[in-house]
Amino acid sequence: MSGLKQRYGSGIREASTYLGQNYLVVDSSIIADVLRIFEDEYDFDYCVDITAVHYPKREKQFDVIWILYSFEHNQRVRVKTMIADGDTVPSAVSIWPAANWLEREVYDMFGIRFEGHPDLKRILLPDDWKGHPLRKDYGIIQQDQDWVKANLGIESAQ
Amino acid sequence: MSNSVKTEEKTTSATPGTPPHHQPKDPSSYLSHLELGERDQTYLDTDELILNMGPQHPATHGVLRVILKLDGEKVLGTECIIGYLHRGVEKIAENRTYTMFNPYVDRMDYVAAVSNGLGYCEAVEKLLNVEAPPRAKYIRVILTELNRLASHQLWLGTHALDIGAITPLFYTFRDREEILKIFEKYCGARLTTHAFRIGGCQYETYDGFEQDVVKFLDFFTPKIDEYEGLLTTNRIWVDRTKGVGKISAEDCIALGVTGPVLRASGVKWDLRKAQPYAAYPDFEFQIPTGTNGDTYDRYLVRMQEMRQSVRILRQAIGRIPEGPIMAKVPKVMKPPVGEIYHSIEAPKGELGYFIVSDGSTQPYRVRVRPPSFINLQALDVMVRGQLVADVIAVIGTLDIVLGEVDR
């Protein structure tokens, strides 16, 4: 961690521990390098999860979170970056192939685009669905009415 | 969704970082290309073809749709279409209190509901900074291990049925019934048990719980031999599983595959040992591993895991400590602002919960890291070059539950 701080200085916004779990908040401009370094130099060879959190009131609305694990050190770390709505994040598929479906799910649920993903399309929802349900401004009973009418032939799926 | 088969373009790395010092495998080799090859101009007419399998197919264990690119009977590539069972569990979580969301997690991996509950309860406990009392931890381990047995039994029965052996299904469902009876006596439900509460367990064990479990273990131990007698040296079983759906340890790690699939490829890694939770540090057990990473090895690993679960249960049942079963938790739960990731070894692999609290009574975000979803991603690598019939075997051996894949 200290090596990273030396190399990137203020790019590493925060490196801390909460409830015994290490996490790192980095600037979105260096996230690609940081993820690559975690794989190459710190042996975090297993990408556990990629997810996002939506904070609509913030200027940079989204947290994107990578949860990484190292088999060699039996250690887990969370890498987090913040991006604005419409910004892209570099894809990690070339680092961890496991990222493929995980990034597709984040795109599906939040509409965050991953730059360099080989086949970024929806995974859980239908391809032509409108809206990204895990955004906070997407209501709990909201749905794509047009899609429901066209494909299910009913007025509402609720 | 009709045109979901589309060309995947090979991409170059978008990350300009330092070049990797070890280049194990070309990342694009993990991706299937489903475009058809040149039309065959000879009189043999051996064109490649696209075949749709599922979503309503008995061997896909639910509603999984797989698009297969075939050369005759050989699989050249696959693409999974999932989401038919998507219920928006993570969205529901944001609109429920921590306590109210607890029963929902059982509906993800519904054949191992107890494991789901354990992971969720422990994650919220960590966020609240409370710890379940020792007695509750033991009850949790006992029920979770019983559930692991039930999950593996269901896997064995259906997996063998897919491959053509009908008998094991009747054997395993007969014996699984005994576990479900214990669940029913404990908490009134057989499948979606909602057995645990945040802070411990809701119910004290019923009179005769220990005897019931011991009786079950005495009954069940010879049954594992019985299952193995049906399959382990069965010529047809061995022919259909040995060398089928091979995956190397390196590929498993790259694709994030966990659980018995990872262990069958030779990686001795189990979260119960690597990062122990509940009362697992108190028990002696081994992590069975395989060597070849094929369907047969995964079968052997899961059979051994059942024996190890029996071993854990025998140790746990003899020494359940006395004491309370609930920690002191507030009636209205308001975990302090923060984030937590907690994962457990579910029967299918690493089941993780990432919870963000904003200090209110409802979680700001709950992310479930489902083992089935991520293991299913390896299907493509495992079946390439195999026969269509082997796809069925590999879906079975991955032990996916679509309720968890789609959430």
Interface residues (C-beta under 8 A of the other chain):
Chain A: Y18 L19 Q21 Y23 A32 D33 L35 R36 I37 E39 D40 D45 Y46 C47 V48 D49 T51 V53 H54 I65 I67 F71 N74 R76 R78 P90 S91 A92 V93 S94 I95 W96 P97 A98 N100 W101 L102 M109 E115 G116 H117 P118 D119 K121 R122 I123 L124 L125 P126 D127 P133 L134 K136 Y138 I140
Chain B: M1 S4 K6 E8 E9 K10 T11 T12 S13 A14 T15 P16 G17 T18 P20 H21 H22 P27 S28 Y30 L31 I82 G83 H86 G88 E90 K91 I92 E94 N95 K126 L127 N129 I253 A254 L255 G256 V267 W269 A274 Q275 G338 E339 I340 Y341 S343 E350 G352 F354 V356 Y364 R365 R367 R369 F373 I374 Q377 D406 R407
